Amino acid sequence: MPGRHTELAQFLRSRRERLAPADFGLPAGPRRRTPGLRREEVAQLAGVGVTWYTWLEQGREITASAQVLGAVAQTLRLDPGERSHLFTLAGVFDNAAPCEAVPLPRAVLATMEAVRPFPAYVVNGRFDLLAHNPEAEEILGGFAGVPPARLNIMWLAFVERTLDGRMVEFDEESARHVALFRASMADHPDHPAWKRLRDDLLAASPMFREYWERYDVGRPMVRHKTFLHPRAGRISVETASFTINGGPPLARLVVYSPADESSEAAMHALVLTPDAASVAPA
C-alpha cells in the first residue's frame, strides 16, 4: 500500500490535472502534454518554489507549513473536505480551519428528542457543549447563569462544579476527561481556542491543573457512571458515544442509557417539559 507521502503526491496530482488553464487566464497551448495545470504554474500561482512543489508531488519526505499548504489548497481550489484531506496527508494542523462552522444535522437534534427521557448531548473534541436535551441539563447540574461561551463540559465540571456532589465517581471521571482533552489537543496544539480553554482552566481550577500535570491521555469508550439527582434519586447509566458525520469537526453524540430498571424509572422522573432539544451557541 502507498505511504502517506505517496498518497499526498497522487492527491495533489489529481487535483492539479482537473483544473483548466483558461480558468487562470493561461493559454491551453498545443504543447501541453498533460491535462490541467503544470507543476510550475501551480507553484507560481501559490507563491511557492517550483522545486519544492515538484518534490511534494513526487512524494518526497519534505515538510510544509500550514501557510504554504493553505496557499496550495487555494490555488488548487480545494473544497473544505479536500483541504482537510490535504492537511491530514501532510501531517499538518490547519489553523485556519473553523472549529464549529458546520451546523448540526437536523437528524441529530431529532435523535436527542427521540431518546428522551435518556439524557443526550453533543460535544466536539474540545468538549464544547453544542446541543443537549432537557434531561442532559438536569443530570449535568443545570446551566443557569453560565455564559454561552462557557458551555463546555470541562468548564462546567472544574470551574462551575455542577457535577460535584452529583456524580459518584467525580474525581475518577474528572481525571479521565482531562486525559481525553489532552489526547484531543495533541491534534490542535497551536489552535487559539484550544489554548485559551486550557489556559483558562489551568488558571481557574487547581484540580484541573493537578490532573493536567499528570500527562495522562485517554480515548472515548463505554463508561458506567452513577449520579445522585436531588429529585430523581440514584441513577446508574452506561454511556454511548457516536461520531457525527456531516457536522462540526470531531463532534460526538453522547447518550446516557439506564443501567438497570430503577435507573430507567428515575430517568422518567427527570422529564420536565415536552420541549425539543436545545442548541447551545458554539
Short mmCIF file of the C-alpha atoms (twelve columns), coordinates in Angstrom:
data_MODEL
# 
_entry.id   MODEL 
# 
loop_
_atom_site.group_PDB 
_atom_site.id 
_atom_site.type_symbol 
_atom_site.label_atom_id 
_atom_site.label_alt_id 
_atom_site.label_comp_id 
_atom_site.label_asym_id 
_atom_site.label_seq_id 
_atom_site.Cartn_x 
_atom_site.Cartn_y 
_atom_site.Cartn_z 
_atom_site.pdbx_PDB_model_num 
ATOM 1   C CA . MET A 1   0.000   0.000  0.000   1 
ATOM 2   C CA . PRO A 2   1.265   3.531  -0.745  1 
ATOM 3   C CA . GLY A 3   2.586   5.563  2.159   1 
ATOM 4   C CA . ARG A 4   1.281   8.931  3.292   1 
ATOM 5   C CA . HIS A 5   3.720   10.919 1.136   1 
ATOM 6   C CA . THR A 6   2.795   8.878  -1.936  1 
ATOM 7   C CA . GLU A 7   -0.907  9.387  -1.233  1 
ATOM 8   C CA . LEU A 8   -0.267  13.118 -0.874  1 
ATOM 9   C CA . ALA A 9   1.570   13.211 -4.197  1 
ATOM 10  C CA . GLN A 10  -1.199  11.340 -6.005  1 
ATOM 11  C CA . PHE A 11  -3.881  13.538 -4.466  1 
ATOM 12  C CA . LEU A 12  -2.125  16.769 -5.472  1 
ATOM 13  C CA . ARG A 13  -1.567  15.495 -8.995  1 
ATOM 14  C CA . SER A 14  -5.226  14.535 -9.402  1 
ATOM 15  C CA . ARG A 15  -6.409  17.947 -8.182  1 
ATOM 16  C CA . ARG A 16  -3.945  19.786 -10.426 1 
ATOM 17  C CA . GLU A 17  -4.899  17.853 -13.536 1 
ATOM 18  C CA . ARG A 18  -8.592  18.631 -13.179 1 
ATOM 19  C CA . LEU A 19  -8.040  22.403 -13.431 1 
ATOM 20  C CA . ALA A 20  -8.488  24.235 -16.733 1 
ATOM 21  C CA . PRO A 21  -5.659  26.643 -17.631 1 
ATOM 22  C CA . ALA A 22  -8.208  29.050 -19.084 1 
ATOM 23  C CA . ASP A 23  -9.761  29.473 -15.616 1 
ATOM 24  C CA . PHE A 24  -6.499  31.105 -14.552 1 
ATOM 25  C CA . GLY A 25  -6.039  33.191 -17.681 1 
ATOM 26  C CA . LEU A 26  -3.426  30.790 -19.048 1 
ATOM 27  C CA . PRO A 27  -3.325  29.661 -22.685 1 
ATOM 28  C CA . ALA A 28  -4.073  25.998 -23.288 1 
ATOM 29  C CA . GLY A 29  -1.341  25.818 -25.934 1 
ATOM 30  C CA . PRO A 30  -0.595  22.934 -28.309 1 
ATOM 31  C CA . ARG A 31  2.487   21.855 -26.367 1 
ATOM 32  C CA . ARG A 32  0.641   20.766 -23.222 1 
ATOM 33  C CA . ARG A 33  1.237   17.045 -22.850 1 
ATOM 34  C CA . THR A 34  -0.789  16.612 -19.619 1 
ATOM 35  C CA . PRO A 35  -4.267  17.772 -18.646 1 
ATOM 36  C CA . GLY A 36  -4.760  20.662 -16.275 1 
ATOM 37  C CA . LEU A 37  -2.093  22.974 -14.949 1 
ATOM 38  C CA . ARG A 38  1.625   22.354 -14.992 1 
ATOM 39  C CA . ARG A 39  3.518   21.960 -11.718 1 
ATOM 40  C CA . GLU A 40  5.406   25.187 -12.269 1 
ATOM 41  C CA . GLU A 41  2.136   27.028 -12.852 1 
ATOM 42  C CA . VAL A 42  0.691   25.790 -9.566  1 
ATOM 43  C CA . ALA A 43  3.883   26.793 -7.782  1 
ATOM 44  C CA . GLN A 44  3.845   30.260 -9.342  1 
ATOM 45  C CA . LEU A 45  0.162   30.845 -8.589  1 
ATOM 46  C CA . ALA A 46  0.602   29.649 -4.976  1 
ATOM 47  C CA . GLY A 47  3.770   31.660 -4.460  1 
ATOM 48  C CA . VAL A 48  5.925   28.643 -3.591  1 
ATOM 49  C CA . GLY A 49  9.149   27.276 -5.043  1 
ATOM 50  C CA . VAL A 50  8.877   25.167 -8.171  1 
ATOM 51  C CA . THR A 51  11.425  22.658 -6.878  1 
ATOM 52  C CA . TRP A 52  9.634   22.366 -3.520  1 
ATOM 53  C CA . TYR A 53  6.247   21.777 -5.133  1 
ATOM 54  C CA . THR A 54  7.754   19.279 -7.572  1 
ATOM 55  C CA . TRP A 55  9.254   17.318 -4.702  1 
ATOM 56  C CA . LEU A 56  5.888   17.407 -2.931  1 
ATOM 57  C CA . GLU A 57  4.204   15.843 -5.986  1 
ATOM 58  C CA . GLN A 58  6.994   13.298 -6.226  1 
ATOM 59  C CA . GLY A 59  6.187   12.006 -2.757  1 
ATOM 60  C CA . ARG A 60  9.441   13.092 -1.171  1 
ATOM 61  C CA . GLU A 61  9.615   13.403 2.595   1 
ATOM 62  C CA . ILE A 62  9.662   17.168 2.894   1 
ATOM 63  C CA . THR A 63  7.966   19.428 5.428   1 
ATOM 64  C CA . ALA A 64  5.346   22.043 4.719   1 
ATOM 65  C CA . SER A 65  3.948   24.845 6.826   1 
ATOM 66  C CA . ALA A 66  0.233   25.423 7.273   1 
ATOM 67  C CA . GLN A 67  0.560   28.765 5.461   1 
ATOM 68  C CA . VAL A 68  2.168   27.192 2.389   1 
ATOM 69  C CA . LEU A 69  -0.320  24.312 2.302   1 
ATOM 70  C CA . GLY A 70  -3.136  26.837 2.571   1 
ATOM 71  C CA . ALA A 71  -1.798  28.670 -0.481  1 
ATOM 72  C CA . VAL A 72  -1.601  25.401 -2.419  1 
ATOM 73  C CA . ALA A 73  -5.139  24.468 -1.356  1 
ATOM 74  C CA . GLN A 74  -6.451  27.843 -2.501  1 
ATOM 75  C CA . THR A 75  -4.654  27.580 -5.845  1 
ATOM 76  C CA . LEU A 76  -5.982  24.071 -6.454  1 
ATOM 77  C CA . ARG A 77  -9.456  25.317 -5.471  1 
ATOM 78  C CA . LEU A 78  -9.989  22.587 -2.911  1 
ATOM 79  C CA . ASP A 79  -13.322 22.370 -1.133  1 
ATOM 80  C CA . PRO A 80  -13.333 22.087 2.717   1 
ATOM 81  C CA . GLY A 81  -13.255 18.293 2.645   1 
ATOM 82  C CA . GLU A 82  -10.373 18.216 0.164   1 
ATOM 83  C CA . ARG A 83  -8.466  20.859 2.104   1 
ATOM 84  C CA . SER A 84  -8.844  18.820 5.294   1 
ATOM 85  C CA . HIS A 85  -7.609  15.727 3.438   1 
ATOM 86  C CA . LEU A 86  -4.572  17.638 2.162   1 
ATOM 87  C CA . PHE A 87  -3.571  18.758 5.647   1 
ATOM 88  C CA . THR A 88  -4.144  15.282 7.060   1 
ATOM 89  C CA . LEU A 89  -1.906  13.654 4.452   1 
ATOM 90  C CA . ALA A 90  0.756   16.309 5.053   1 
ATOM 91  C CA . GLY A 91  0.572   15.747 8.821   1 
ATOM 92  C CA . VAL A 92  -0.040  19.450 9.459   1 
ATOM 93  C CA . PHE A 93  -2.779  21.040 11.549  1 
ATOM 94  C CA . ASP A 94  -4.862  23.615 9.686   1 
ATOM 95  C CA . ASN A 95  -5.012  26.618 11.999  1 
ATOM 96  C CA . ALA A 96  -7.260  28.455 9.551   1 
ATOM 97  C CA . ALA A 97  -9.947  25.772 9.628   1 
ATOM 98  C CA . PRO A 98  -13.030 26.787 11.623  1 
ATOM 99  C CA . CYS A 99  -13.960 24.559 14.544  1 
ATOM 100 C CA . GLU A 100 -17.747 24.779 14.522  1 
ATOM 101 C CA . ALA A 101 -18.592 26.442 11.206  1 
ATOM 102 C CA . VAL A 102 -20.784 23.489 10.207  1 
ATOM 103 C CA . PRO A 103 -24.206 23.298 11.873  1 
ATOM 104 C CA . LEU A 104 -25.502 20.115 13.447  1 
ATOM 105 C CA . PRO A 105 -27.593 17.943 11.127  1 
ATOM 106 C CA . ARG A 106 -31.286 18.093 11.955  1 
ATOM 107 C CA . ALA A 107 -31.294 14.319 12.321  1 
ATOM 108 C CA . VAL A 108 -29.006 14.668 15.358  1 
ATOM 109 C CA . LEU A 109 -31.397 17.089 17.052  1 
ATOM 110 C CA . ALA A 110 -34.275 14.746 16.244  1 
ATOM 111 C CA . THR A 111 -32.349 11.844 17.753  1 
ATOM 112 C CA . MET A 112 -31.803 13.724 21.028  1 
ATOM 113 C CA . GLU A 113 -35.539 14.309 21.191  1 
ATOM 114 C CA . ALA A 114 -36.349 10.712 20.279  1 
ATOM 115 C CA . VAL A 115 -34.216 9.138  23.026  1 
ATOM 116 C CA . ARG A 116 -35.876 11.123 25.818  1 
ATOM 117 C CA . PRO A 117 -36.041 10.618 28.753  1 
ATOM 118 C CA . PHE A 118 -32.490 9.375  28.245  1 
ATOM 119 C CA . PRO A 119 -30.045 12.288 28.610  1 
ATOM 120 C CA . ALA A 120 -28.241 13.111 25.371  1 
ATOM 121 C CA . TYR A 121 -25.889 15.871 24.309  1 
ATOM 122 C CA . VAL A 122 -23.392 16.769 21.583  1 
ATOM 123 C CA . VAL A 123 -19.800 17.819 22.229  1 
ATOM 124 C CA . ASN A 124 -16.823 18.471 19.993  1 
ATOM 125 C CA . GLY A 125 -13.260 17.366 20.651  1 
ATOM 126 C CA . ARG A 126 -12.764 20.362 22.940  1 
ATOM 127 C CA . PHE A 127 -15.856 19.321 24.952  1 
ATOM 128 C CA . ASP A 128 -17.828 22.416 23.979  1 
ATOM 129 C CA . LEU A 129 -21.499 21.630 24.568  1 
ATOM 130 C CA . LEU A 130 -23.060 22.142 21.137  1 
ATOM 131 C CA . ALA A 131 -26.547 20.798 21.891  1 
ATOM 132 C CA . HIS A 132 -28.453 18.886 24.555  1 
ATOM 133 C CA . ASN A 133 -31.909 17.705 25.522  1 
ATOM 134 C CA . PRO A 134 -33.567 18.845 28.796  1 
ATOM 135 C CA . GLU A 135 -32.683 15.628 30.634  1 
ATOM 136 C CA . ALA A 136 -28.983 16.150 29.921  1 
ATOM 137 C CA . GLU A 137 -29.141 19.578 31.529  1 
ATOM 138 C CA . GLU A 138 -30.928 18.057 34.512  1 
ATOM 139 C CA . ILE A 139 -28.399 15.315 35.111  1 
ATOM 140 C CA . LEU A 140 -25.360 17.523 34.439  1 
ATOM 141 C CA . GLY A 141 -26.452 20.027 37.073  1 
ATOM 142 C CA . GLY A 142 -28.102 22.804 35.088  1 
ATOM 143 C CA . PHE A 143 -26.541 25.655 33.157  1 
ATOM 144 C CA . ALA A 144 -28.441 28.642 34.546  1 
ATOM 145 C CA . GLY A 145 -26.183 31.659 34.750  1 
ATOM 146 C CA . VAL A 146 -23.377 30.038 32.758  1 
ATOM 147 C CA . PRO A 147 -22.322 32.320 29.853  1 
ATOM 148 C CA . PRO A 148 -22.850 30.688 26.438  1 
ATOM 149 C CA . ALA A 149 -19.108 30.850 25.754  1 
ATOM 150 C CA . ARG A 150 -18.540 28.726 28.881  1 
ATOM 151 C CA . LEU A 151 -20.962 25.943 27.970  1 
ATOM 152 C CA . ASN A 152 -18.164 23.413 27.978  1 
ATOM 153 C CA . ILE A 153 -18.121 20.100 29.850  1 
ATOM 154 C CA . MET A 154 -14.631 20.778 31.198  1 
ATOM 155 C CA . TRP A 155 -15.572 24.239 32.420  1 
ATOM 156 C CA . LEU A 156 -18.820 23.008 33.979  1 
ATOM 157 C CA . ALA A 157 -17.014 20.196 35.803  1 
ATOM 158 C CA . PHE A 158 -13.907 22.002 37.021  1 
ATOM 159 C CA . VAL A 159 -14.957 25.630 37.446  1 
ATOM 160 C CA . GLU A 160 -18.733 25.718 37.795  1 
ATOM 161 C CA . ARG A 161 -18.540 22.360 39.646  1 
ATOM 162 C CA . THR A 162 -22.038 21.412 38.509  1 
ATOM 163 C CA . LEU A 163 -21.199 17.702 38.778  1 
ATOM 164 C CA . ASP A 164 -19.502 17.849 42.154  1 
ATOM 165 C CA . GLY A 165 -21.800 16.013 44.545  1 
ATOM 166 C CA . ARG A 166 -23.936 14.638 41.720  1 
ATOM 167 C CA . MET A 167 -21.534 12.200 40.118  1 
ATOM 168 C CA . VAL A 168 -20.404 9.448  42.483  1 
ATOM 169 C CA . GLU A 169 -17.187 8.873  40.517  1 
ATOM 170 C CA . PHE A 170 -16.494 12.611 40.159  1 
ATOM 171 C CA . ASP A 171 -12.743 12.530 40.832  1 
ATOM 172 C CA . GLU A 172 -12.132 9.481  38.638  1 
ATOM 173 C CA . GLU A 173 -14.230 10.793 35.745  1 
ATOM 174 C CA . SER A 174 -12.730 14.282 36.014  1 
ATOM 175 C CA . ALA A 175 -9.222  12.854 35.690  1 
ATOM 176 C CA . ARG A 176 -10.338 10.793 32.716  1 
ATOM 177 C CA . HIS A 177 -11.843 13.834 30.964  1 
ATOM 178 C CA . VAL A 178 -8.574  15.719 31.334  1 
ATOM 179 C CA . ALA A 179 -6.789  12.732 29.761  1 
ATOM 180 C CA . LEU A 180 -9.265  12.795 26.868  1 
ATOM 181 C CA . PHE A 181 -8.843  16.543 26.484  1 
ATOM 182 C CA . ARG A 182 -5.046  16.197 26.351  1 
ATOM 183 C CA . ALA A 183 -5.269  13.469 23.699  1 
ATOM 184 C CA . SER A 184 -7.596  15.609 21.563  1 
ATOM 185 C CA . MET A 185 -5.477  18.730 21.958  1 
ATOM 186 C CA . ALA A 186 -2.448  16.889 20.590  1 
ATOM 187 C CA . ASP A 187 -4.000  17.358 17.141  1 
ATOM 188 C CA . HIS A 188 -4.623  21.080 17.785  1 
ATOM 189 C CA . PRO A 189 -1.588  22.293 19.776  1 
ATOM 190 C CA . ASP A 190 -1.500  25.768 18.246  1 
ATOM 191 C CA . HIS A 191 -5.216  26.459 17.832  1 
ATOM 192 C CA . PRO A 192 -6.115  29.662 19.757  1 
ATOM 193 C CA . ALA A 193 -9.451  28.349 21.048  1 
ATOM 194 C CA . TRP A 194 -7.887  25.167 22.441  1 
ATOM 195 C CA . LYS A 195 -5.000  27.036 24.070  1 
ATOM 196 C CA . ARG A 196 -7.346  29.637 25.543  1 
ATOM 197 C CA . LEU A 197 -9.574  26.996 27.142  1 
ATOM 198 C CA . ARG A 198 -6.597  25.076 28.524  1 
ATOM 199 C CA . ASP A 199 -5.003  28.230 29.958  1 
ATOM 200 C CA . ASP A 200 -8.292  29.413 31.477  1 
ATOM 201 C CA . LEU A 201 -8.835  26.020 33.115  1 
ATOM 202 C CA . LEU A 202 -5.279  25.975 34.465  1 
ATOM 203 C CA . ALA A 203 -5.796  29.417 35.982  1 
ATOM 204 C CA . ALA A 204 -9.275  28.786 37.393  1 
ATOM 205 C CA . SER A 205 -9.068  25.201 38.688  1 
ATOM 206 C CA . PRO A 206 -6.323  23.730 40.895  1 
ATOM 207 C CA . MET A 207 -7.955  20.331 40.330  1 
ATOM 208 C CA . PHE A 208 -7.639  20.620 36.556  1 
ATOM 209 C CA . ARG A 209 -4.056  21.786 36.935  1 
ATOM 210 C CA . GLU A 210 -3.230  18.741 39.098  1 
ATOM 211 C CA . TYR A 211 -4.681  16.303 36.559  1 
ATOM 212 C CA . TRP A 212 -3.139  18.149 33.601  1 
ATOM 213 C CA . GLU A 213 0.324   17.847 35.099  1 
ATOM 214 C CA . ARG A 214 -0.048  14.038 35.208  1 
ATOM 215 C CA . TYR A 215 0.250   13.916 31.403  1 
ATOM 216 C CA . ASP A 216 -2.287  11.087 31.155  1 
ATOM 217 C CA . VAL A 217 -4.012  10.504 27.803  1 
ATOM 218 C CA . GLY A 218 -7.225  8.620  27.075  1 
ATOM 219 C CA . ARG A 219 -9.756  7.723  24.409  1 
ATOM 220 C CA . PRO A 220 -13.578 7.630  24.365  1 
ATOM 221 C CA . MET A 221 -15.130 4.338  25.456  1 
ATOM 222 C CA . VAL A 222 -18.275 2.945  27.041  1 
ATOM 223 C CA . ARG A 223 -18.386 4.028  30.679  1 
ATOM 224 C CA . HIS A 224 -20.539 3.255  33.708  1 
ATOM 225 C CA . LYS A 225 -21.477 6.315  35.755  1 
ATOM 226 C CA . THR A 226 -23.672 6.916  38.786  1 
ATOM 227 C CA . PHE A 227 -25.472 10.179 39.516  1 
ATOM 228 C CA . LEU A 228 -27.284 11.328 42.664  1 
ATOM 229 C CA . HIS A 229 -30.023 13.600 41.387  1 
ATOM 230 C CA . PRO A 230 -31.734 15.799 44.024  1 
ATOM 231 C CA . ARG A 231 -35.204 14.975 42.690  1 
ATOM 232 C CA . ALA A 232 -34.925 11.669 40.839  1 
ATOM 233 C CA . GLY A 233 -32.500 9.948  43.192  1 
ATOM 234 C CA . ARG A 234 -29.782 7.480  42.239  1 
ATOM 235 C CA . ILE A 235 -29.296 6.955  38.502  1 
ATOM 236 C CA . SER A 236 -26.772 4.497  37.081  1 
ATOM 237 C CA . VAL A 237 -26.029 4.869  33.387  1 
ATOM 238 C CA . GLU A 238 -23.886 3.487  30.608  1 
ATOM 239 C CA . THR A 239 -22.535 5.970  28.102  1 
ATOM 240 C CA . ALA A 240 -22.563 5.530  24.346  1 
ATOM 241 C CA . SER A 241 -20.718 7.887  22.002  1 
ATOM 242 C CA . PHE A 242 -21.472 8.251  18.285  1 
ATOM 243 C CA . THR A 243 -19.400 10.169 15.749  1 
ATOM 244 C CA . ILE A 244 -21.466 12.700 13.799  1 
ATOM 245 C CA . ASN A 245 -20.919 12.725 10.047  1 
ATOM 246 C CA . GLY A 246 -21.591 15.969 8.218   1 
ATOM 247 C CA . GLY A 247 -21.468 18.074 11.388  1 
ATOM 248 C CA . PRO A 248 -18.824 20.128 13.200  1 
ATOM 249 C CA . PRO A 249 -15.358 18.534 13.246  1 
ATOM 250 C CA . LEU A 250 -14.870 15.908 15.985  1 
ATOM 251 C CA . ALA A 251 -18.493 16.229 17.111  1 
ATOM 252 C CA . ARG A 252 -19.937 13.297 19.049  1 
ATOM 253 C CA . LEU A 253 -23.448 12.470 20.228  1 
ATOM 254 C CA . VAL A 254 -23.324 11.126 23.794  1 
ATOM 255 C CA . VAL A 255 -26.305 9.206  25.185  1 
ATOM 256 C CA . TYR A 256 -26.770 8.023  28.774  1 
ATOM 257 C CA . SER A 257 -28.821 4.820  28.850  1 
ATOM 258 C CA . PRO A 258 -30.107 3.379  32.168  1 
ATOM 259 C CA . ALA A 259 -28.025 0.558  33.623  1 
ATOM 260 C CA . ASP A 260 -30.987 -1.006 35.477  1 
ATOM 261 C CA . GLU A 261 -34.766 -0.778 35.871  1 
ATOM 262 C CA . SER A 262 -34.690 1.562  38.862  1 
ATOM 263 C CA . SER A 263 -32.446 3.963  36.949  1 
ATOM 264 C CA . GLU A 264 -34.805 3.894  33.998  1 
ATOM 265 C CA . ALA A 265 -37.708 4.763  36.298  1 
ATOM 266 C CA . ALA A 266 -35.634 7.571  37.801  1 
ATOM 267 C CA . MET A 267 -34.907 8.930  34.323  1 
ATOM 268 C CA . HIS A 268 -38.623 9.279  33.663  1 
ATOM 269 C CA . ALA A 269 -38.745 11.491 36.747  1 
ATOM 270 C CA . LEU A 270 -36.290 13.842 35.040  1 
ATOM 271 C CA . VAL A 271 -38.799 14.782 32.353  1 
ATOM 272 C CA . LEU A 272 -39.837 18.375 32.907  1 
ATOM 273 C CA . THR A 273 -41.364 19.631 29.667  1 
ATOM 274 C CA . PRO A 274 -42.031 18.262 26.184  1 
ATOM 275 C CA . ASP A 275 -39.685 20.852 24.672  1 
ATOM 276 C CA . ALA A 276 -37.431 19.803 21.809  1 
ATOM 277 C CA . ALA A 277 -33.700 19.503 22.207  1 
ATOM 278 C CA . SER A 278 -31.997 22.856 22.597  1 
ATOM 279 C CA . VAL A 279 -28.917 24.016 20.765  1 
ATOM 280 C CA . ALA A 280 -26.261 25.786 22.788  1 
ATOM 281 C CA . PRO A 281 -24.348 28.558 20.981  1 
ATOM 282 C CA . ALA A 282 -20.951 27.383 19.827  1 
# 
